[in-house]
Amino acid sequence: MKVGAGTFDYQIPAIAGYLASPSSGSITVSGAYNISVQFTAVTYAVTVTESGLSSGQSWSATVNGNLETSTGTSITFYLANGTYAFSVANVSGYSVSGSTGTLKVNGAPAGVAVSFAPSTTTSFVSTDNFNSWLAVLIALAVIALVVGLRALFLRRRPEQPQTTAPSETPTPPTTESSTATTTPLASSDGGSSSWSEGPPAGGSPPS
């Protein structure tokens, strides 16, 4: 722009989403003259509000790559017009709904709300621990089975008969018995007969 020497007022036209500094003023021109103007993007408050956390619980939110942490119920960012991604980190012991999404800033403050709820924890046994315990139980079961079968076998095993040496019974000495022989004698009268005892074995007849 060319102007002659003198004093002049100036004003910077508004540009949507930006502030000019200085936006207006007065200059005195006596030669070449430069005006330096700085534009700054207009920002608006973007508030992330939480509900459900216990008082003083720390939580964090990220908007447009900027991470902020708070122990209060809200976190505020300042952003120019545009569309931005946001996310809210998980908090131990809680589940969160509405933790991710996008928000739009369009010439005015914006906000988003998320809610936390206490989570119920279900305990699970890890596969490695489960396999270890299963192996131990199987080993104990096998040992118990072996011991039980051995005890059953020993209980049903027949008892061996006891062998005893035959007892020696003394044989009584043999005794020779004399045998009496009787010889019938003829009676002279023919009516009856009489018996006389013969001599003992090996003896002589009586005279």
C-alpha positions as CSV (number, residue, x, y, z in Angstrom):
1,M,0.0,0.0,0.0
2,K,1.3,3.4,-0.9
3,V,0.4,6.5,1.0
4,G,1.8,10.0,1.3
5,A,3.4,11.5,4.3
6,G,1.0,12.0,7.2
7,T,-0.8,10.4,10.0
8,F,-3.2,7.6,9.3
9,D,-5.5,5.3,11.2
10,Y,-5.6,1.6,10.4
11,Q,-7.8,-1.5,11.2
12,I,-7.2,-5.2,10.6
13,P,-10.3,-7.0,9.3
14,A,-11.5,-9.9,11.4
15,I,-10.6,-13.4,10.3
16,A,-12.8,-16.2,11.5
17,G,-11.2,-18.2,14.2
18,Y,-8.3,-15.8,14.7
19,L,-7.5,-12.6,16.7
20,A,-5.2,-9.9,15.2
21,S,-2.8,-8.1,17.4
22,P,-2.9,-5.2,17.0
23,S,-6.2,-5.1,15.3
24,S,-6.2,-1.3,14.9
25,G,-4.1,1.8,15.5
26,S,-2.6,5.0,14.1
27,I,0.7,5.5,12.3
28,T,2.7,8.6,11.1
29,V,4.2,8.1,7.7
30,S,7.2,10.1,6.6
31,G,8.8,7.4,4.5
32,A,8.6,3.6,4.1
33,Y,6.7,2.1,7.0
34,N,5.8,-1.5,8.0
35,I,3.1,-2.6,10.4
36,S,3.6,-6.0,12.1
37,V,0.4,-7.8,13.0
38,Q,0.2,-11.2,14.8
39,F,-2.7,-13.6,14.4
40,T,-3.6,-16.0,17.1
41,A,-6.2,-18.7,16.8
42,V,-9.3,-18.3,18.9
43,T,-9.7,-21.2,21.4
44,Y,-12.7,-22.3,23.2
45,A,-13.0,-24.3,26.4
46,V,-13.6,-28.1,25.8
47,T,-14.6,-29.8,29.1
48,V,-14.5,-33.5,29.8
49,T,-16.7,-34.3,32.8
50,E,-16.8,-37.6,34.7
51,S,-19.3,-39.1,37.1
52,G,-19.2,-42.2,39.2
53,L,-15.7,-42.1,40.6
54,S,-15.1,-41.9,44.3
55,S,-14.0,-38.5,45.7
56,G,-10.3,-37.8,45.1
57,Q,-9.9,-40.6,42.6
58,S,-7.3,-39.8,39.9
59,W,-8.3,-40.1,36.2
60,S,-7.1,-38.8,32.9
61,A,-8.4,-37.8,29.5
62,T,-6.7,-37.1,26.1
63,V,-8.1,-34.7,23.5
64,N,-6.3,-34.0,20.2
65,G,-3.2,-35.8,21.6
66,N,-3.0,-33.7,24.8
67,L,-3.1,-35.7,28.0
68,E,-4.4,-34.2,31.2
69,T,-5.0,-35.7,34.7
70,S,-7.3,-34.6,37.5
71,T,-8.7,-35.7,40.8
72,G,-11.7,-33.5,40.3
73,T,-14.8,-34.2,38.2
74,S,-13.7,-32.3,35.1
75,I,-10.7,-31.7,32.8
76,T,-10.7,-28.6,30.5
77,F,-8.8,-28.2,27.3
78,Y,-8.7,-25.1,25.1
79,L,-9.0,-25.7,21.4
80,A,-9.7,-23.8,18.2
81,N,-12.5,-24.6,15.8
82,G,-12.3,-28.1,14.5
83,T,-13.2,-31.7,15.1
84,Y,-11.1,-33.7,17.6
85,A,-10.7,-37.2,19.0
86,F,-10.9,-37.8,22.7
87,S,-10.4,-40.7,25.0
88,V,-10.7,-41.4,28.7
89,A,-8.3,-43.9,30.4
90,N,-9.6,-46.9,32.4
91,V,-9.5,-46.6,36.2
92,S,-8.7,-49.7,38.2
93,G,-11.8,-51.1,39.8
94,Y,-14.2,-49.3,37.5
95,S,-15.7,-49.7,34.1
96,V,-16.2,-46.6,31.9
97,S,-18.8,-45.9,29.3
98,G,-18.4,-43.3,26.5
99,S,-14.7,-43.3,26.9
100,T,-13.8,-42.7,23.2
101,G,-15.3,-40.6,20.4
102,T,-15.0,-37.2,18.7
103,L,-16.1,-33.7,19.6
104,K,-16.5,-30.6,17.5
105,V,-15.6,-27.0,18.3
106,N,-17.5,-24.4,16.3
107,G,-17.1,-20.9,17.6
108,A,-18.3,-21.9,21.1
109,P,-17.3,-24.0,24.2
110,A,-17.9,-27.7,23.9
111,G,-18.0,-30.6,26.3
112,V,-18.4,-34.4,26.7
113,A,-19.4,-36.5,29.6
114,V,-18.3,-40.0,30.6
115,S,-19.5,-42.2,33.4
116,F,-17.7,-44.7,35.6
117,A,-19.2,-47.6,37.5
118,P,-17.6,-50.0,40.0
119,S,-16.7,-53.2,38.2
120,T,-17.2,-56.7,39.5
121,T,-14.1,-58.8,39.3
122,T,-14.4,-62.5,38.4
123,S,-11.4,-64.6,39.5
124,F,-10.1,-67.1,37.0
125,V,-7.3,-69.7,37.4
126,S,-4.7,-69.3,34.8
127,T,-4.1,-72.2,32.4
128,D,-0.5,-72.7,33.7
129,N,-1.7,-72.9,37.4
130,F,-4.6,-75.1,36.4
131,N,-2.3,-77.5,34.6
132,S,0.1,-77.6,37.5
133,W,-2.6,-78.4,40.0
134,L,-4.1,-81.0,37.7
135,A,-0.8,-82.7,37.4
136,V,-0.4,-82.8,41.2
137,L,-3.9,-84.2,41.7
138,I,-3.3,-86.9,39.1
139,A,-0.1,-87.9,40.7
140,L,-1.7,-88.1,44.1
141,A,-4.6,-90.2,42.7
142,V,-2.2,-92.6,41.0
143,I,-0.2,-93.0,44.3
144,A,-3.4,-93.6,46.3
145,L,-4.6,-96.2,43.7
146,V,-1.3,-98.1,43.8
147,V,-1.3,-98.1,47.6
148,G,-4.9,-99.3,47.7
149,L,-4.3,-102.1,45.2
150,R,-1.2,-103.3,47.1
151,A,-3.2,-103.3,50.4
152,L,-6.0,-105.3,48.7
153,F,-3.6,-107.8,47.2
154,L,-1.9,-108.4,50.5
155,R,-5.3,-108.8,52.3
156,R,-6.5,-111.5,49.8
157,R,-3.2,-113.4,49.6
158,P,-3.7,-117.0,51.0
159,E,-1.8,-117.9,54.1
160,Q,0.9,-120.5,53.7
161,P,0.2,-123.7,55.7
162,Q,2.6,-124.3,58.5
163,T,4.7,-127.5,58.1
164,T,5.6,-129.4,61.2
165,A,8.1,-132.3,61.5
166,P,6.4,-135.7,62.0
167,S,6.5,-136.8,65.6
168,E,8.4,-140.0,66.3
169,T,6.2,-142.4,68.2
170,P,8.1,-145.1,70.1
171,T,7.4,-148.6,69.0
172,P,6.5,-150.9,71.9
173,P,8.8,-153.9,72.2
174,T,7.5,-157.2,70.8
175,T,6.7,-159.9,73.4
176,E,6.4,-163.5,72.7
177,S,3.3,-165.0,74.1
178,S,3.0,-168.7,74.8
179,T,0.2,-170.5,73.0
180,A,-1.7,-173.0,74.8
181,T,-2.7,-176.0,72.8
182,T,-5.3,-178.5,73.8
183,T,-5.3,-182.1,72.8
184,P,-8.5,-184.1,73.1
185,L,-8.1,-187.3,75.1
186,A,-10.2,-190.3,74.4
187,S,-12.1,-191.5,77.3
188,S,-11.9,-195.2,78.2
189,D,-15.6,-195.4,79.0
190,G,-16.6,-193.8,75.7
191,G,-19.1,-191.5,77.4
192,S,-17.3,-188.2,77.6
193,S,-14.0,-186.8,76.7
194,S,-11.7,-184.7,78.7
195,W,-9.2,-182.1,77.7
196,S,-5.7,-181.8,79.0
197,E,-3.5,-178.9,78.5
198,G,-0.5,-179.7,76.4
199,P,2.9,-178.7,77.4
200,P,4.1,-175.2,76.8
201,A,5.8,-174.5,73.5
202,G,9.2,-175.9,73.6
203,G,8.6,-177.9,76.8
204,S,8.3,-181.6,77.5
205,P,5.1,-183.5,78.1
206,P,4.2,-184.2,81.7
207,S,5.1,-187.5,83.2
